Amino acid sequence: MTDDVRYPIFDAADHIATADDAAILLETALEDAADDPGALPAALGIIARSGNMSDLARRVGMSRDGLYRALSEDGNPTWSTVLQVTKALNLRVEIHPEPRSA
């Protein structure tokens, strides 16, 4: 006997509720970016989908579809787009030196 169990499709965007959630996701994506250059744009896409994509696209100066495409897993946004999106989301990308071991 088999049970026909259905599970909802998981979308990480449903779990980004605060700017802190978004920042943690971006930090993790930056850590993964050395092995996966698409990690940062994909994380931005998740964050963008967690809010109003149309409003974000207007603030960035892109079409909604163009923004979806740029921030998809197969997207390849310019660095300028990445920075515009982070600014529109009230986030920023920072680089800090690694602490040196003694």
Short mmCIF file of the C-alpha atoms (twelve columns), coordinates in Angstrom:
data_MODEL
# 
_entry.id   MODEL 
# 
loop_
_atom_site.group_PDB 
_atom_site.id 
_atom_site.type_symbol 
_atom_site.label_atom_id 
_atom_site.label_alt_id 
_atom_site.label_comp_id 
_atom_site.label_asym_id 
_atom_site.label_seq_id 
_atom_site.Cartn_x 
_atom_site.Cartn_y 
_atom_site.Cartn_z 
_atom_site.pdbx_PDB_model_num 
ATOM 1   C CA . MET A 1   0.000  0.000  0.000   1 
ATOM 2   C CA . THR A 2   1.367  3.416  -0.934  1 
ATOM 3   C CA . ASP A 3   0.262  6.704  0.471   1 
ATOM 4   C CA . ASP A 4   -0.052 9.600  -1.901  1 
ATOM 5   C CA . VAL A 5   1.770  12.144 0.249   1 
ATOM 6   C CA . ARG A 6   2.221  15.621 -1.189  1 
ATOM 7   C CA . TYR A 7   4.681  18.098 0.177   1 
ATOM 8   C CA . PRO A 8   4.658  21.806 -0.553  1 
ATOM 9   C CA . ILE A 9   7.437  23.058 -2.799  1 
ATOM 10  C CA . PHE A 10  10.157 24.662 -0.697  1 
ATOM 11  C CA . ASP A 11  11.004 28.246 -1.613  1 
ATOM 12  C CA . ALA A 12  13.632 29.945 0.546   1 
ATOM 13  C CA . ALA A 13  12.034 33.301 -0.319  1 
ATOM 14  C CA . ASP A 14  9.131  32.332 1.926   1 
ATOM 15  C CA . HIS A 15  11.549 32.311 4.884   1 
ATOM 16  C CA . ILE A 16  13.233 35.714 4.435   1 
ATOM 17  C CA . ALA A 17  11.290 37.953 6.788   1 
ATOM 18  C CA . THR A 18  13.838 40.510 7.985   1 
ATOM 19  C CA . ALA A 19  16.910 42.404 6.793   1 
ATOM 20  C CA . ASP A 20  18.941 40.198 9.150   1 
ATOM 21  C CA . ASP A 21  17.641 37.086 7.360   1 
ATOM 22  C CA . ALA A 22  18.676 38.622 4.039   1 
ATOM 23  C CA . ALA A 23  22.112 39.579 5.348   1 
ATOM 24  C CA . ILE A 24  22.770 36.051 6.654   1 
ATOM 25  C CA . LEU A 25  21.795 34.578 3.293   1 
ATOM 26  C CA . LEU A 26  24.110 37.015 1.453   1 
ATOM 27  C CA . GLU A 27  27.006 36.280 3.806   1 
ATOM 28  C CA . THR A 28  26.585 32.576 3.188   1 
ATOM 29  C CA . ALA A 29  26.386 33.164 -0.567  1 
ATOM 30  C CA . LEU A 30  29.596 35.180 -0.493  1 
ATOM 31  C CA . GLU A 31  31.335 32.359 1.366   1 
ATOM 32  C CA . ASP A 32  30.139 29.921 -1.322  1 
ATOM 33  C CA . ALA A 33  30.994 32.236 -4.229  1 
ATOM 34  C CA . ALA A 34  34.550 30.918 -4.583  1 
ATOM 35  C CA . ASP A 35  33.173 27.517 -5.593  1 
ATOM 36  C CA . ASP A 36  29.913 28.791 -7.101  1 
ATOM 37  C CA . PRO A 37  30.030 32.239 -8.745  1 
ATOM 38  C CA . GLY A 38  26.253 32.146 -9.175  1 
ATOM 39  C CA . ALA A 39  25.672 31.937 -5.425  1 
ATOM 40  C CA . LEU A 40  25.463 35.702 -4.832  1 
ATOM 41  C CA . PRO A 41  23.042 36.488 -7.694  1 
ATOM 42  C CA . ALA A 42  20.908 33.485 -6.740  1 
ATOM 43  C CA . ALA A 43  20.781 34.673 -3.111  1 
ATOM 44  C CA . LEU A 44  19.792 38.162 -4.283  1 
ATOM 45  C CA . GLY A 45  17.059 36.541 -6.358  1 
ATOM 46  C CA . ILE A 46  15.724 34.744 -3.294  1 
ATOM 47  C CA . ILE A 47  15.745 37.975 -1.308  1 
ATOM 48  C CA . ALA A 48  14.108 39.874 -4.169  1 
ATOM 49  C CA . ARG A 49  11.337 37.267 -4.457  1 
ATOM 50  C CA . SER A 50  10.681 37.536 -0.723  1 
ATOM 51  C CA . GLY A 51  9.377  41.057 -1.295  1 
ATOM 52  C CA . ASN A 52  7.737  43.030 -4.078  1 
ATOM 53  C CA . MET A 53  9.709  42.196 -7.231  1 
ATOM 54  C CA . SER A 54  7.900  44.815 -9.341  1 
ATOM 55  C CA . ASP A 55  8.723  47.600 -6.889  1 
ATOM 56  C CA . LEU A 56  12.335 46.432 -6.643  1 
ATOM 57  C CA . ALA A 57  12.669 46.347 -10.438 1 
ATOM 58  C CA . ARG A 58  11.420 49.950 -10.626 1 
ATOM 59  C CA . ARG A 59  13.926 51.065 -7.977  1 
ATOM 60  C CA . VAL A 60  16.747 49.293 -9.818  1 
ATOM 61  C CA . GLY A 61  15.643 50.640 -13.202 1 
ATOM 62  C CA . MET A 62  14.983 47.283 -14.837 1 
ATOM 63  C CA . SER A 63  11.946 45.421 -16.057 1 
ATOM 64  C CA . ARG A 64  10.484 42.877 -13.662 1 
ATOM 65  C CA . ASP A 65  11.199 40.049 -16.126 1 
ATOM 66  C CA . GLY A 66  14.746 41.298 -16.695 1 
ATOM 67  C CA . LEU A 67  15.388 41.342 -12.966 1 
ATOM 68  C CA . TYR A 68  13.957 37.829 -12.553 1 
ATOM 69  C CA . ARG A 69  16.223 36.632 -15.366 1 
ATOM 70  C CA . ALA A 70  19.332 38.385 -14.042 1 
ATOM 71  C CA . LEU A 71  18.859 36.991 -10.539 1 
ATOM 72  C CA . SER A 72  17.867 33.468 -11.534 1 
ATOM 73  C CA . GLU A 73  20.159 30.488 -11.048 1 
ATOM 74  C CA . ASP A 74  21.100 30.719 -14.726 1 
ATOM 75  C CA . GLY A 75  21.334 34.512 -14.708 1 
ATOM 76  C CA . ASN A 76  24.551 36.406 -15.207 1 
ATOM 77  C CA . PRO A 77  24.013 39.935 -13.847 1 
ATOM 78  C CA . THR A 78  26.610 42.645 -14.146 1 
ATOM 79  C CA . TRP A 79  28.378 43.786 -10.996 1 
ATOM 80  C CA . SER A 80  26.536 47.076 -11.418 1 
ATOM 81  C CA . THR A 81  23.193 45.242 -11.272 1 
ATOM 82  C CA . VAL A 82  24.281 43.346 -8.158  1 
ATOM 83  C CA . LEU A 83  25.229 46.623 -6.448  1 
ATOM 84  C CA . GLN A 84  22.030 48.379 -7.563  1 
ATOM 85  C CA . VAL A 85  19.910 45.527 -6.229  1 
ATOM 86  C CA . THR A 86  21.714 45.411 -2.884  1 
ATOM 87  C CA . LYS A 87  21.340 49.192 -2.534  1 
ATOM 88  C CA . ALA A 88  17.628 49.027 -3.418  1 
ATOM 89  C CA . LEU A 89  17.219 46.315 -0.761  1 
ATOM 90  C CA . ASN A 90  18.931 48.580 1.802   1 
ATOM 91  C CA . LEU A 91  21.857 46.154 2.002   1 
ATOM 92  C CA . ARG A 92  25.515 46.581 1.149   1 
ATOM 93  C CA . VAL A 93  28.393 44.352 0.233   1 
ATOM 94  C CA . GLU A 94  31.453 44.840 2.424   1 
ATOM 95  C CA . ILE A 95  34.885 43.282 2.389   1 
ATOM 96  C CA . HIS A 96  36.880 42.817 5.565   1 
ATOM 97  C CA . PRO A 97  40.331 41.330 6.051   1 
ATOM 98  C CA . GLU A 98  40.487 37.855 7.535   1 
ATOM 99  C CA . PRO A 99  41.949 37.814 11.039  1 
ATOM 100 C CA . ARG A 100 45.525 36.582 10.988  1 
ATOM 101 C CA . SER A 101 46.345 33.539 13.030  1 
ATOM 102 C CA . ALA A 102 49.088 33.996 15.619  1 
# 
